[in-house]
Amino acid sequence: MSPSKIIFYLVVLINSYAAVYYSGFLFFYVRDRFGFSDLENLLLAALSGLVYIFAAWQGGVFAERFGYVRGLYGGLIGVAISLAAGLLWDSVAGQVIVFAVWTVSVCFTWPALEAIVSEGGGARLSDMVGMYNVTWAVGAAVAYFTAGLLLERLGMASLFWLPLCLVAFQVVLVFLAGRLRRKGETVAPVVTEAKQTDGPTDSRRLLHMAWLANPLSYVAINTAMPLIPSISESLRLSTGAAGIICSAWMFARLAAFGILWHWTGWHYHITWLIGAFAVMTACFAAFVHPRSVPMLLAAQVGFGLSIGLIYYSSLFYSINASEEKGAHGGLHEAILGAGLFVGPACGASYLFLFPSLAGGTWTVTGLLIAGLAGLVWMGRSGRR
């Protein structure tokens, strides 16, 4: 692996840590600072998801047109500006706008990073995507595990200034990696994978199935994340304890990425994708309605393992299907953004229409069950 590629993987790690540190615990911040309820946290998450759809798509197009490194620079500068504004503009309107701008900016970093780490090197695409998935998943899991404790010790203002410092470090790393690339590092062609089939199922149909499953998995994720403050409160967990316990699904996802990286038997087999989606649906219901901490942990293990396979499928099939890796990476992220919007929007709509009734997440569970039925139908029609 070239020195610049190693540096870019380090940027992926730091970018993931900084993003989860801020976005994962912003819901605790607005709850404690402004008294946000579950409804308002879900609306905030839905707004971010709506912005994410269009910003990720444009981020991928920008990276493909103007260069991956330039796209990464633009995203990091926007993230830095938004985090600095978050420190100064401490009002409800200010924080909502800052979160939206931050979302736009971070959407310019991920498609560029996905394309950079999957280009050249002479390695198999599955190895490069596998390393990428493990790298960002490590950053995300460690961030959620440590953020609660750090916020208790450094204060809630560190929600902004700590990621801001990490962004400054990333800019330095990108500058160094860019210079190495310009000095003439040789770039061997990427080795794409053979598009195996499960029976007569064609690869494009399975790609479309992954594009359906992945946003629906983020429906589940982005519904659960804004509710973690209330889940932890119902189980009498502090912010630090909530970060430790509710990071379990991220470590399970990390384990799934590691397994799927080294074992490729799941490639282009629909039974694995459908099975993972079924497990995710069942575990989501237990995740958001836990009766005890052990139940919460058990649900997160199944949730994270299944999410790992679903996400890996979407990203791998998307990049393996196209030479325009920046644009296809952006499309992958945009489809993901649809799930980020739909999940919390459904939950918030239920709570708004029926404020006296609990169980807004059951509407999301119903949506996931409908999605499972759709995947089964797509798989069966493919066999015909």
N, C-alpha and C positions, 0 to 999 in steps of 0.2 A: 504494500500500500504506500502511495506517495506521501511525503510530508504534508503537503497541502490538504490531502484528503483526511489525514489524521486530525489536522487542526479543525477542519469543517465538522468532523464528528464531535469534537470538543464543543464547538459552537452549538451543535444540536443539543448536547447535554445541558449546557448552560441555558439555552433558550427555553428548553422544556421546564427546567427548574424555576426560572424566573416567571414564566407564564403561569404555572400552577400556583406558585406562591402568591401572586397577585389575584388571579381570577378565581382560584378556589376558595380563598378566604375573604374576598370582597363581600360575600353574603353575610359573614359574621360581622364585618365592619359596619355595613349599613344597618344591620339589625341593632347593634349596640349603639351606634352613633345617631341614627335617625329613627329607630323603632320600626324598621321594616318587618312586615308580617310575611307568612308563607306566600300569600297572594302577590305581594309587592316584589319579593325575591324571585318568584317565578316569572313575573312580568319583565323584570330586569334581565333575567336569563334569556327570555324569548326575544327581547330587543337585540341582545348581543347575537343570538342565532340568526335573526333576520339580516342583520348587517353582515354577518359572516358569509352568508350565501353568495352575495354579490362581490364582496371584497376578495374572497378566496379565488373566485373565477378570474377577476381582473388581475389579482396578484400573479396567477399562473401565466396569463397572457402577457403581462408586463415582463416577467422574467424571461419568457421565450423570445420576446421581441427585442429587449434591450440588454439581455445578459443576466445570468443567474446572480452574479456577484452584485451588480447594480440593483437588482431587485431586493437582495438581502440588505444592502446598505439603506435603501429607501425605507424598508420596513423597520429596521432597527432605529433609525432616526425618528420615525413617527412614534414608535413605542417610547423612546426617551422623552419626547416632548409631552406625550400624554401623561406619563407617570409624574413628570415635573409639575404639570398642571394639576394633577390630583393632590399634590402636597399643598398647593396654594388655594385651590378652589373647593373649599370644604363646605359644600351645600348639596342638597339633594339633586338639584338640576346640574350642578357642576360635576358630581360624581357619575351621573348617568351619561352625560356628554363625554366625559373622560373615558368611561368604559367603552362607549361606542367607537371613539377615535382609536383607542388602544386595540380594539378588535380589528378595525380596518388595517392598522399597521402590522399587527402580528400575522395577518393573512397574507402579507407580502413576504414574510420570512419563510413560512413552511413550504410553499410550492418550490421556492428557489433552493432551499436546503434539500428537499426530496430529490430534485433534479441533479444537484451537485454531487450528492453522495452515490447516486445510481448511475453516473456517467463514467465511462472509461475504467481503467484499472485492470482489464483483462480477466476479471473475476466473474463468476456466475451472478446473474441478477438476483437470484434468491439469497445469495450470501450477502450482497450489499444491502438489499432491503431488510434482511434479517438483522444485520448489524445496526442499521438505522433504527429499526423498531425497538430493539433492545436498548439502544442508547437513549432515545427520548423517553422510553418507559422507565428507565432507571431514574432519570431526572425528575419525572412526574411523581413517581412513588416516593422518592426521598424528599421531595419538596413538600408533599402533603403530610408525610410522617413528621417532618421537623418544623413546619411552618407554625403550627399551633403553639409549640413550645417557644419558638423564637419570638412570636408576636407577644406572648405573655411576658417575655424578658426584655425585649427591645421596644415594646410599645406598638400600637396600631399604626403609627406613622411609618414604621418599617415596611408596611405593605407596599409603600411607594418607593422609598429611598433605597431599600435593599435591591429590588429588581433593577432600579435605575443604575446602580453601581455595576451590576452584572451586565447590563446592556453596554455600558462604556467599555468593559473588558472585552465583550464580544466584538465591538467595532475594531479594537486593536487586533484581535485575532483574525478577523476577516481581512484587514489590511495586510497582515503578514502572509496569510494564505494566498491572497491575490497576487502579491509580489512573487511568490514562489511559482504560481501558475504562469505568470508572464515571463519568467526566466526560462521557460521552455521545457517544463516537465512533459515527458512523453505520455500520451493518453492512449492506452490500448482499448480496442473496441469492447463494449459490454457483451457478455455471453448471455443471450436470452434463453429462456427455458422452452423445451418442447411443450406444445399445448396438448397435454394428454386429455383423454376423455373418459367419462364414466359411462360405458355403453355407448349409445349413439348421441349422447349429449354434446352439443358443440360448444366450443370455448366462449364464443360471444354470448350465448345464452347464460352461461355461468357467470360471466362478467356482469351481465345485467342483474342477475340474482344477487350478486355481491353488492351492486350499487343500490339495490332495494334494502338489503339486510343492514348495511353499514349505517345509513342515516337513521334507520329505526333503532339501531343499537345506541345511537347518540340521542334519540328520543328518550331512551331509558336513562342514559348517563346524565343528560342535562335536566331531567326532571328530578333525579335523586340528589344531585349536588346542591341545588339551592335549598333543599329540605334538610340537609345534614345539620344545620343549626337547631332546628326543631326536633330532629331525631335524637341528637345528642342531649338536648334539654329533657326530653321525655325519659331518657335513660340516666339522667343526672350525671352527664359527663362534662368536664371542663373543656375549654377550647383546646388546650394541649392534649388532653386525653382523646377528644374527638378526632384530632388530626392523626394521632397514632392508630386508633382503632379503625377509623373510616378510610385509612389508606390501604387496608388489607386487600381490597379488590384491585388496587393498582399494582401491588406486588404479585397478585395472582395473574394479572394481565402480563406482567413482565415475565413470569415463569412460562406462560403460554408462548410468548414471543421467542424465548430461548428454545423451547421444544420444537416449535414449528420451523424455526430457522434451520435446525440440524436434521429434522425429519420432514421430508418433502412428500410423503405419501398422500398427504391431503390435497395436493395440487390437482385442481380440476375434477374433484369428486364431490358431487352435490350432497351426498349423505352427511358429510362432515359439516357443511355449512348449515343445512337444515337442523341437524341435531344440536349444534351450538346455539342456534337461535331459539330452539325450544327450551334449552337449559337457561338461557339468559332471561326469557320471559318469566319462568317460574321463580328464578332467584331475584328478579327485580321486585316482585310482589312482596317477598320476604324481606328484602333490603329496606324498603320504605315503610314497612309495618312490622318492625322487629318487636318481639315480646321480651327479649333479653339480649345481653351482650353476646353470649355464645351463638344465639340464633343470627344475630347481625353478622358475626364473623363468618359463620358457615355460608350464609347467603352470599356474602361478598366473594368467597372463594370461587363458587360456581359462576357468579356474575363475571368476575375478572377473567377466568379461563375462557369462557365463551366469547366475551367481548374481544379477547386477543385473537381468536381465530377469525372472527367476523371482520375485524379491522385489517388484519394481515391479508385476508382474501381480497378485499377491495383495493388496497394499495398495490399489492403484487400484480393482480390481474390488470389494473389500470396502467401501470408503468410497462408491464410486459407486452401490452397490446399496441404501444405507440412509440414512434421515434421521437415525437415531440414531448419529452418527459416533463418539461416545465408546464406546458399547457395541460397535459393530462394529470399532472400532480395537482394543478389548480382545480381541475374538474373534480378530482377525487375529494379535495377539501371543500368545494362548493356543495357537493352532494352531502357530505358530512354536515355542513352548515344547515341543510334542510332539517336534519334531525335535531340539531341544536335549537332550532326555532319551534318545531311542531310539538315536541314533548312538553316543555314548560308552558307553551301557549294553550295546550289542551288542559293541563292542570289548572292554570290560572282562570281559564274560561269557566270551568266547573265551579271553582271557589267563588268566582264573581257572581255566577247565576244562582248558586245554591250556598250562600254564605253560612247558613245555619246547619248544613250537613257536612260531615267529614267524609274523607275518601276521594278527594279529587284525583288521586293517583290511579284509582281504579279505571278511569277513562283511558289513561295511558296504557294500562294493562290490557284493556280491550283492544286498543289500537295495535299492540304488539301481537296479540292473538290473531287479529285480522292479517297482519303482516306475515305471520307464520303460515296461515292458510294460503296466502298469495305465493309464498316460496314453494310450498308443496305443489301447488297448481302449475307453477312455472317449471318445476322439475319434472312433473309427470308429462306435461305437454312436450318437453324436450325429448323425453324418451320415445314418444309417439312419432 
